[in-house]
Amino acid sequence: MDYTAARHNMVTGQVRPNQVTDIRLLDAMRGLPREAFVPTEFHGVAYVDDAVPLGEGRYLMAPMVMARLMQEAAPAPSDLALVVGCATGYSAAVLSNMVGAVVALESDSAMAAEAAHTLTELGIDTVAVVVGPLAGGHPAQAPYDVIYFDGAVPEVPESISSQLAEGGRLVAVVSGHGTNSAILMSRHHGGLSSRAVFESSTKLLPGFERKKAFAF
């Protein structure tokens, strides 16, 4: 399989037609070997317009959804970014091309080790992979200018939104009550605002399951 051609086709056929215009983002996706971040048996479908299974209930987000989310976050070269649920590290690798440094949080230690290995193999040295529960974020390095959720959540926990810097942007797909909306949260003058930016369906991140209400 010609992976260079597959990357080009992904960008020109899936990403750019879906309102993604950030040249840095397009160049990053065109240059990074997406197949290196999925199991060997899925190399052939690494560039399809859909989520790719990684095992343990985790998925590589569809290229268009990831790209739209990152563009909405408006990453800047001096930003510190947090990726929540980095899995094998693809989204962190893409984001590293647009910000100063990335903290990539992963709850699965084996997957985190795989992400760190792949990033090192690709010569990406501005991403720090850390292991811990996803719902807590990573307060040790907060505040963050950009927070990106690599999968859908029922809601954005305050434990993570509180780690957003003044002027910072948080992007996530929120899945609940029959709707799936990508949202952009931002912090200004200490307060948080939130708005839906596009409709999307993506796989849920483990560790954010909505608590069941008590039934009489």
Protein Blocks (a to p, Z undefined) as FASTA:
>chain_A
ZZklmmmmmmmmmmmmnopabfklmmmmmmpcfklmpcfklmmmmmcccdddebjhiacd
dfklmmmmmmmnopafkbccddehjlnommmmmmmmmmmbdcdddfblklmmmmmmmmmm
nopakbccddddfklopmklmccfbdcdebddfbdcfklmmmpcehiacdddddeehiac
ddddddeehiacdddfbdcdddddehiaccddddZZ
